[in-house]
Each structure stands twice: as C-alpha cells, then as structure tokens.
C-alpha cells in the first residue's frame, strides 16, 4: 500500500495542465485552459482545465476530477496504478509496505518474466526489420496480408528465424537465465537438456496486458519457411504472468476507443484485430481463438456495456457466436451479433472496406441476440415440433441468465411475439429456470462452506481430510434463503485490509430509511444534502462562529461540528452512504494536527471519495445575494455562520418530509398491512418522524397539528 506521505508528494508534484497536455491539445482561456474532450467525440471544445484548482471537467459529458482521476479514466487504471503512473512521470519513489520474503520472491519472478518477454519482443522486431530472412520472409508475408508499416510497428509484430535455437542462444549470450526462458514459454527443454525455441520460423504477435506489458506471444507458421509443422498458430503456454482466460488480444490498443465509442467489437483472431485497426476501427479485441471466458467478458465490461460479436459467416462462426452469447448476457452485457458475408472474416472484410463502409455494414446487419438466435434456430428446427420445443427452451435459458429484471421482461415479450407463444408460458419458464439457478448456487455455496469448515477441523500436519462430516461437525441447516446465500468471502489483501480499516462505512443497520437508494438525484432533500457535503469538504475544519460553554468561555464551532451535532440532535443522517462516510471520517480526523478537509478528501485512497471531493471543490466562489453596489462581494467562506445552519435546517426538513411520504407508502403496502408486527414497526417509525418534524418546526416558531389517523 502506498503511504499517505507519498500520495501527498505525488499530488504536489503532478501539475494537471502538464499531465492533461500529454493527451489533449489545450489552449489558454483566461485563467483556465480548454480543449476537445478525450472521453467523447466533439467538435466544440468543452473540456476545461483549472491549474489553480488542480481540476479538469468536461461540461458536455461530465467526466473529470483531479489529476489522478484523469489518468484513471483516460488510461483505464486503478487508483493505485494511476498514482504509480504519475510517480514514474515525476521520478517519485513509491514507498509501500514491506513485503514478506514469499511476496518478494513472487514479485521478483514476475518482474523477471516480464523483462525476458520484453527482450524477446524487441529481438523479434529486430529480426523482422534488420535480418535478411526477416525482410525476405516475415515482412513479405505481412505486407502480402496488406498490413501497412505503421500498423506493423504499432502492434510490435516480429519474426523468429527458422533456426530452432536462435533466440535461446542470443538470450543466453546476453545473460538471461534458462529458467526464465522456459517459464515464459519462449523456449522448451528437449530430453537431452538443450533449449529449443517455441516460435521458430513464425511471424510473431505479442500479446499485451491492459497496461501495455508484453505478457505472451502468438506465432503463425509460414509454409514457405517452415516444413512439416502441423499447427498453424502456436501460443505461449500459461505461466506465472500469463493466463489466457484473462487476456484479450488488442485490449491495450483498444481501451480508450472503447470508452469513447461506448462499444466493443469482439472478433476471433490476431489478424482480425490488426486489419480492423488499419481500416480505422480501433475499438476491437480478440479472444485469440479460445473459447470466451467470464474473465475476458468482465475485462470488456470495465469499459462498456455494449458489445457486438463479429464472426465469420460460415457454420463454425455461427456456432461460435451461440456458445458465447449466454456468458455475455449473464455478465449484464448488451449483446448484438453481426455475421459477415459468407466467405469473409473480419480480417478479409476489413481489407475490402474502409471504416465508414465497415461501420455502415455493421449498423445495418447487427441484431440483438434474441432475434439472431430465434432466426437461426427456427431455420434449423423447421416444422419438427421436438426441435422447435428445444429451440424455445434454449432461448428461454438465455433470457433467464440476464441479471436485469426489466431487460428480461422486454426480451420475454419480444420472444413471445417472434415465436407466437403466450407470454405467460415464457414468463413461467424463465422464472422456473431462475429459481433453479438460485437453488443450485445456494447448494454450491453451502457445500463450499461445509468444505471450508471441515478443513478448519483438520489438525495441522494431518494429511487426511475427513470425507464426511462427523456428528460433531454437522452444521445446522442454514436459515439463509436461496435468494441470498451466505458465501464465505475471500480473505482481503493486505492493501484492502489496510484501506478498509480506515475507511469502512458504518453498518447498514444503523440507518433506517424507506426512501429508495437510487433515483433521488433531483429530489429536494438530495440536492440539499449535496450542498451540505460541499460545505463539509470545502470548509470542514473552518471555524464558523464561537459559542459560550457552561462557564461562559467562548468555544469555536467548526463546520464539521455544526453539521454533525445538528444531525445527531434530531437523530438524522445523510441518505447517501458515501456522504455518511465523508461525515464520519471528517469527525474522526477533525482534531488531527494540520487537518484540512479539502486536502484530506482530495487525496483520499478511495477513488469514489476523492472523485466526490473533486466535484465538490469546483466552482468555489459564488456571488452573495446580500451585497449592494459599492460593497465587497462576500464569498461562501465569509458567510459560513449564515449558510451552514440554513442549509442544515433546510436539509433536515426536506429529508423528514420525504421519509414520511415513503414510510406512509410502505404502510399502505398490502403485504405490510397484513403483517401486524411489521405494520406496528412502520407506524412507530412514522410517529418518530412526526415528533422530529414538530421539534424542528417549533424551533422555527411554528406549530403543527398531528393528524388523528395515526
């Protein structure tokens, strides 16, 4: 974990104009800079950078924040990866916690494998450009495929000589260890102990991680150079740094365009990606010939919800599309399918068309999964009733894995129309599959829990694990319903544990509310809550006034203390969980030496909090409505004694009113009305809200009359 002192040094050194200028052409406008937003397509500049505040913001798409948030969004990095990126740029040494010996060894091994892979990538490129066989064989092949020199260089393509140990001999001469050449999969040992190159006589396609490191290689055989080789493509074996189920070819080059277009094209092979890039379509990745995995889908899902699967128009391509659909749907992706003309794959089609024509074809021919699968299987089923029933079951199964209930409902209705079946029958079938899946998941979770508990009872040093639980080991049946199985969570990493120990939110049961968690952004109480949080982050440690204590001595009252005590006196809290965390941490650190709320929250290790802080400190100064001509314009900071109490009472009045409305709605729910105990609990909560409302109104000098209905 990066310590706070190092984070502060990074934030002090990183100049936002300097960093943003690496990716955006900026020009000065007054005290700020403007440019075209890097996060969406636009013709009129709306991306503003404020060097004085250290913030950036697009006033069109809304993205922005401080320098760390910009790097996180633009480079698609985590919070700590973005800090390391900035530290490297400004030559700041990262101070992290001391690693254990095992962690040091694992880290050293991983770094060594990456170093060897980088050497190999540069070696293959050097052969391609500077060796006679690389030019004569490798470059000739690539150019025959229509690849331009700039594209060949961009994807760092290379060539491996048809000498079976050329790479191994060169690497050993340069001091690289045999064990690392073997562990990366670049070489393998023969029975006599000699090293042989895995990719000899092949064109090389390096595979990059999300951050751009070379993690593996793919090699394509060239028949003219290599004889008696059966496998067209050879890929690196799995290693400590490479797991093929987690990598996508081209993701490093595509991630920014995927975010910009909010759409990803999924193809099958290396050349498909390269050809589409050359034609001008860059938001494309490949599964590299392997079956699509959940890890690969989640990697795409980090950047977009929308995916279009492009496959060959032959039978194999169609079947490949079908196999991956359910996995994409299960991850909540918006899936469309586009089959290219028969005889074409994404590579050949890209070589025949420019980006505009390619995009036009996709937009015209892509269909959502339900229409695609229905049309495809209906054609296969024909008039056979058994096959037709199987088709319906297959489509219903696909719909049942969609996590969003509204999307499931829409697809069920569309499926009913396409198949000319009663919607009620399909709804029942989908519900049955969902319930069955929940039950299976619940049983699987129980089984894993029992296995974990049995493992804990095995004495240390014992080589045996009991096959079945004994009477003393037997666990009572779990009261948890299938809808929410209690799965034992994995142990957190040291970094996560350290972070959660400082910033974990209050337990959910400490806050009782019937107001929905989502969809409140335009509600009056929510806007007033945000105004209070803005005061809290901007001026939290500032003294807004002095109050006399019991002894007549004046005591300072800070903004944090005013908001905190004001909420507690009426037993109220912020509605938003993130806002509650901010207030709680502000209370905890208020007495810390040198605590400045704005600085603390802007450099917070939780990117959600630091992003919130960046938004709150924008537009710092506002005109006071209490000034006249010739008088000084007061800032918010100069009016804290007036602003904060007014904002606080406005918020409390509005959230109590909103809470009472939703509590009454809950009371009118038939399920609750028929449950005396639940009904009594809600009535009690409503009465408490009324008393709070009376108290607040009386403080304002007004009176209310309680309705006699409750």
N, C-alpha and C positions, 0 to 999 in steps of 0.2 A: 504494500500500500504506500502511496506517495504521501509524505508527511505534509502538514499544512504550511510549514515554513517554505518548503519547496514550491508548493502551489502558489503561494503569495509571490515568490520570486519570479515565477513564470508569468503570472498575471501582470506584475510590474513591468517586466521586460517586453512583453508582447504588445506591440503597437497595432491597433486594429486596422488602421489605414495601410500600414506596411503589409500585413498579412492578407487582407482582402485584395490588395492590388496585385497579388500573385495570380489571382483568378478572375478579377473583374477590372476592366478599364474604368478608372474613376476620374472625374474632373471636379474641381472645386466649385461650390456654390455657397457663397457667404462663408460661414464658419464650418460648414459641413462639406461632404463630398457626395456625389451621386454617380450612378452607373446603371447599366442594364442588369436586372436581377439574374443571378446564376441559377436560381431554383425553378424558374419557369420562363417560357418564351414571351418576350415582349419587345415592342419597337420603341416605346417611350420610356426613358429611364425612371424607375420608381424605387430603386434601391438606394437608401441613404445611409451614410456612414458618418458618425459623430466622433471625431478624435477626442474631444473634451470629455465626453461621457464614456468612451470606450465601447460604444454600442453600434449595431447596424440593424436595419429593419427595411423590409420591402413593404411599401404601403399598398401593394396590389395583392400579393399572396399572403402577407402577414408573417413570413418567416424572418428570423433574425435572432438577435441576442448579443452576448459579448463575444470576444474573440474565440473562446473555447467552443461556444455553441455554433459559431460559423464553421469552424473546422469539423465539428461533429457532423453537421448537416451536409456540408459540401463533400467531405471525404468519406462519409458514412462510417465514422469511427465511434467507439465508445468514449465515455468521458475521460477515462484514464489514457486511452490511446491518443486522444486529441491533445491532452496535456503533454504526453511524451513527444508528439509531433512538434509542438511548439518549443519544448525544451531542446530538442535537437536543432531546430532552426536558430535558436538564440544561444546555443552552446551552454546550456544549463545542465549541470549534473543532477540526475534524478536520485534522490535519497529515498530508498524504500526499506522496509523492514528486513532484518537479517534472515536469510534463507537457511533452512536446515541443510545438512550435508546431502540428504537424498534429493532435495529440491535443486541444490546447486549442481549435482551430477546430471539430473534430468535436463536442467536448463542448459548446461554446457553441451550435452549431447545434441539437443535440438538445434542450438546455435551452430554447432559443428556441421550438422547435416545441411542446414541452410547455406552455410559457407561453401560446402562442397558442391551443392546444386548450383549456386551462383557461378562458381568456377566452370562447371560443366556447360552451363548456358552460354557463357562467354566463349568457351572453347568451340562449341558447335557453331556459333555465329562466325567466329574467326575462320573456321574451316570453310564455311559457305562462301565467305567474301574473299578470302585470300589464298585458298588452296586450289590448285588446278582442277582436282576432282570435284571440289565443292562448286566451282563455277560451271564445270562441264556437265556434271550430273545433277547436283542439288538445285542450283539456280535455274538451270534449263528446265527442270521439272516444274518448279514453282511458277516460272513465267509462262510455261505451257498451260498452266491452270488459270492464267490470266491475272495473277497477283502482281500488283504494282510494287516497285521497290520500297515506297514509303510504308506500305502495308506490311511487307515482309519485315522491315525494320521495326515497326510498331509492335508486332506480335513476337519479336525476337526469335524468328524462325532460324533454324540452323541445319547443319548436315553432319552426319557421322560417317567417317571413312569406312570402306568395306574391309579394312584390316581389323581383325577380331579383337585386338588388344591395344589399338592406337590410343584411345582415351586413358586406359589403365596405365600404360607406360608413361604418358605425359603427366598424369596426375601424380604418380609416384615420384617422378623426377622433380616435381615442384614441391614435394614434401607432404602431400596429402596421404592420410593413413588408409591402409587397405580396408580396415573395419568400417570406415565411414563410406567408402566407395561401395561396399557390399550392402550396408544398412540403408543407403539411399536407393538401392536397386539399380544404380548406374552400371555396376558390374556384378558378376556372379562367379563363384569358385567352381572349377572343374574338379573331378575326382583326384587329379594329380596335384591339386592345390594352386594351380595357376589361375590368374584372373582373366576373364573374358568380358568384353563389352556387351551389354544387353542390346544396344541400339545400333550395332554396326551396319553400315550400308543403308541407312534410312534417313529420310528427311525428319527433322526434329521439331516438335511443337511443345514448347514449355507451357506448363500449367501454373498459373499464378494464384496466390491467395488473395483474399479481399484487400489486403494492404499492399500487394504487389510483389511479395516474395515468391521466388520460384520454388514450388513445393514438389513438383513431379514433372515427368516428360511423357510425351507420346511420340512414337516413331512409325512412319509409314514406309513400307518396303518399296523399293524401286526395282522392277523386274529387270531392267537393263543392267543394273549394277549388282544385284543380289540374286543368286540362283538357289534353287532347292529350298526356299523359305516358304512355308505354308501360310503363316499368319500375316495378313495384310497390315494390321496395326499391332504394335506392342506397346504396352503402357507400364509405367513404373509400378512395382508391387507396393503394397501397403507398408508403411513404416511408422516410426515414432512421430513423424511430422505430416504424413500423408494418409488420409482415409478417403478413398474415392467416393464414398457415400456422402461426404460432407462438402465436396468441392464441385464447382461449376466452371467449366472452361469459358473464359471470356468475362467473368464477373468483374474483374479488376478494371477492364476497359469499358464495361457497360454500366457500372453502378450509377454514375452521375446522370447519364442519359435516361436510365430507367426512372430515376426520381423526377427528372424534368418532364418526361413524357407521361409519367404515372402509368407505365405499361411495360411489360416484358414479353419478348418473343422467345419461345423455347424451341430449340432445334436439337439435332441429334449429334452432329459431329464437328470436328475442328474446322474443316474447310467451309462448312455451312456458316459458322460464325464469321470467319475471315472474309468470305465473299460478300456477306450482307454488310459488314463494316465498309468494305470497299465501295459498295453501291450506295452508301450513305445512311444505312440503318444501323445504328450503334447500340440500341437497347436490346441486345440479343445475347443469350447464353446457351450453352450446350450441356447436355447430360453426359457427353463423351461416350456415347454408345452403351452406357449402363442403364439398367432399369432405374427410373426416377425414384428417389428416396424422400422420406419425410424431412431429413436434414437439409437436402437441397431445396425443397419447397419452402421451408422456413427461411432459408437464406434469401430467396427471392422476395418472400413476404415482408422482409425488413424494409424493402424499398417500394413495394407497390402491392395493391390487392388485385391488380388486373393482369392476367396472363393469357397470351394467345399461343396455342401449341401449333407449330408448323411441322408437318411431316410429309413424307413422300406420298404421292397419290396411289402407290401400289398397295396390295393387300397387307404387306408387312407393316407399312407405315400406318395404315388404318388400325390394325390390331394394337400397335404400339400406343396409339392415341387412347384407345379404350382402356388399356391397362393402367394408364397414369391418371385418368380422369377422377376416379373416386378419391385418390390420395390428395389431389389438388382441392377437391371440394371439401374434404374433411378438415383441411387447414384453413378453410374460410376464404379461399380464393374465388374471384370472379373469373370463370373459365370460359374461353372461346376456342373453337377449333377451326383451323383453316387447312384444307387439303389442297396441295398444289396440283397442277395438271398432271395427268398420268405420264410417267416418263421423266418428270422433273423432280429434283430435290431442292432444298433451299439454296444450295451452292450453285447448281446449274441455272436455276431460275434467276438468281441474283446476277449472274454473268450476262443474262439476256435482257435485263431490265434495269433502269435507273431507280433511284429511291422513290421518286414520285409515282412511277408506274407500279412499283412493288407495293407501296403503301395502298394505292388505289385498288389493286387486286385483293389485298388482304381485307380491306374495309368492305369490299363488295361481296366477298365469299366467306368470311368468317361467320360462324353461327354459334349460338350458345350450346352448351353440352346436351341439353335435353332434346333439342331438335336434331342435333348431329347423331346422337345415339339412337333416337327413335327412328329416324330415316334409314340409318344404316342397318339396324336390326330388323326393321319391318321388311326391308328388301330381302334379308336372309330368311326370315320366317315365312314369307309368302302367305299362303292360306292355311298352313298347318296350325291347328289350334294349340297343340302341345308346344310348338316352338313359339307361338305368339304369347302363350302364358309365361314361358321362360323369359321372353323379351320384357314383358311387363314387370316381372319380378326383378330383373336386372336393373331396370330404370328406377323402380321404387327403392331398391337398395342404394343406388347412387343418391337419390333425393334424401334418404334417411341419414346420410353421414354429414349433411350440411349443418353446421352448428347454429346458424341464424334461423329462428323460427319463421320470421317474415319471409325470408328468401325461400325457405322450404314450402311455405304456403303458396307463393307465387308459382314455383315450379310444379307443384302438385296440380294446381288449376290448369296450367298450360299443358301438362301431361294428359290430364283428363280430356282436354279438347283434341289433342293430337291423336290419342288412342280411342276416342269416342267411348269413354268409360265414365261411370258415375264417379264424381269427385269424392263422395263419401267412402266408397270402397278403397280408393287410393289412400285417403287420409287414414283409414283404419290400418291399412297395411304398413304405411310409413310409421305410424305410432307403435305398432307391434314390434317392428324392427328396432326402433329407438329404445323401447323398453328392454328388449332382449340384449341390445348392446350395453345398456347401463348395468343390467344384471351380470353380464359376463365381465364387465370392467370391475364391478363390485367384488365378484368372486375372485378375480385375479388379484385385486388389492388385498383381500383377506388372506389369500394364500401366501402372498409375499410377506405380509405382516407376521403370519404364523411361522414362516421360514426364518424370518429375522429374529423372532422371539426364541425359537428353538436354538438358533445359532448362539444366542446370548447365554443359554444354559449349558452349552458345551464347555467343560473345563479347559483352561488354557493348556496347550500342549497335547490335547487329545486329538487323534487323527480321525476319530469317528464322529459322525453326526447322527443322532437318532433318526431312524426312518419314519417313525410315527410318534406323535406326542404321547407322553405318559399321562396318567390321570392327574398328576400334579401340574403337568404342563398345559393341560387342556384349557383353552380360553373360553369364557362365556360368549354366547352369541353376541355379535356387535349390534348395538341399538341403532347404528347409523343406517339410514335407508339407502336403497340402491342409487337414489338421485345424487347423493353426496358422500361417496366412500371416503373413509378416513385413511389416506395413504401416508405412510411414513415419509416425510420429506428427506431429501439427501442432505448430508451434512454440509453446512456452508463453508466456503473457502475462508481462509484467514482474513482476506481483504473484505469479503462480505460481512464476516462476523464483526470486524472492527468498525465497519461502516454502520451496521445495524445497531450496534451497541450505543452509538451516539445519536442516531437519527431515527430510530424506530418510532412509529406513531403510537398514540395511545390506543389501547384495546378498543375494538369497535363497540363493545357492550357499554362503554362509558358514555355513549352518545345515543340517546333515543330520539328518533325522528321518523315521522311518517311522510316527510317530503321526499319525492323521488330523488335518487342520487344524480341522475343525468337530466339534461334538458332544462336547466334553470338559468342559463346564461343571460336571458333577457328579463328575468324576474327582478322586481324592485329590490327584494332583500339581498339577492346575489350581487347586484351592482353596488349596493351599499357595503356589503361585506368586502368586495374588492377594493373599494375606496379606503376602508379601514386598514386592510393589509398593505395598501400602498403607503399610507401614513406610517405603518409599523416598520416597513422595510426602509423607507427613506429617512425617517426621523426617530426611530425607535428609542435610541438612547438619549435623545434631546430632552431637556427639562422644559416642560410647557408652562408650569406655574409652581408656586410654593404654597403649602398648606400648613396650618398650625396643628401641632400634636397636642396631647393632653396637658403638656407642661407649658404650652404657649410658644414653643420653639417652632420656627419655620422649617419644614422638611420639603425637599424637592420632589416633584411628581413628574416622572418621565412619561413619554407617550406609551411605552410598553406597559407600565404600571397602571396607567389610566384605563387602557383598553382591557387589560387582564382583570382588574378589580371590578370594572364596570360590568363585564360579562358574568363574573362569578356572583355578584350580589343578587342577580336575578336567575342564577343557575342556568345560564345560556352558554352556548358555544358557537363557534363558526360552523357553518354547514359543510363546507368543503374540507375533506380530510387533509389535503395539502396545506390549507390555510391554518388548520388546527396544529399541524406540525410546526409551522413557522412561528406561531404564537408560543407554543410550548418551548421551543428552542430559544426564542428571544427571552423568555422568562428565566431559563436556565443560565444563560450567559450574560445577562444584563450586568451583573456585578463583577464580571471578569475585567481585569485591568486592560484598558485600551480597547474595549469592545465598541465597535461601530457596526450597527445593524446592516447598513448597506454593504459595507465591505465584507462582513461575515457571510451574508446570504449570496452575494455575487460570486464568491469563491467557494461556495458550499460543495462538498463532494457528491451530493445527489444532484444530477443534472436537471431533474424536474424542479427542484427548489432554486437552483441558480438561474434557470431559464425564467422562472416566475419573477425572480428579483430583477433580472434584466428588463423584463417588460414593465415592471412597476417603476423603475427609475427613469424611464423615458419621459419626455415632455415634463421636466421637473417644475418649471416655473409657469404659473398661471396668473392672469390679472385678477386683482381683488375687485369685488363688486362694491367695496367700501372705500373708494377713493374719488377725489374730485380734482378738477383741473388745478394744476399747480402743486398738488400734493404728491408725495412719494408713492410709487406703486409697491404695495406690500406683497411679499412672497408668502407661500404656504408656511414656510418655517417661522416667519414672523407672526403668523396667526394661529399657531398650534393651539393656544389656550382657548381659542374660539372654535376652530374647525373640528378638533378631535371629539370633544363632548357632543357637539351637534351631530356629527357622523355616527357616533356611538348610539345615541338615543334613537336616531332615525333607523339604524340597522335593527336595534332590538325591537322596536315597534313593528317593523315590517316583517321580521322573521317570525315573531309570535303570531301575527295575523295570518301569515302563510301556513304556519304549523297548525293553527287552529282549523283552518279550512281543510287541510289534508287529514287531520285527525277526525273531523266530522265525516269526511268521505269514508274513512276506514270504518267508522262506527256504523255507517249505513250499508256496509258490505253484508249481504245475506249470510255468508259463511261466518262472519264475526258475530252478527246479530243472534245467530242460533247457538253461539258458544257463550254461556253466561260468564265464565271466568275471563275469557278474552274481552268480552264486552265491558266487564267491570274494570279491567285494566285500562282500556282505552278511555272510558269515562273519567277515571281518576286522572289520567294524563291531561285530558281536556280541561278538567276543573283546575289543575295546577297552572295551566297556561292562562286561564281566565284570571286567576289570582295575580299572576305576574303582570298581566295586562292592566289590571286595576291599579297595582302598585305603581307602574310606570306612568299611568295617566294621572294618578293622584299627585305624583311628584311634579307633574306639569300643571297642577292646579285645576284639573278637570275631574268629573265624576262620571261613572258609568253605572248602569243598572244591569244586574245579572239576569239573563233570561231564565225563566222559571222552568223551562223544558228539561234542563239537565240537573 
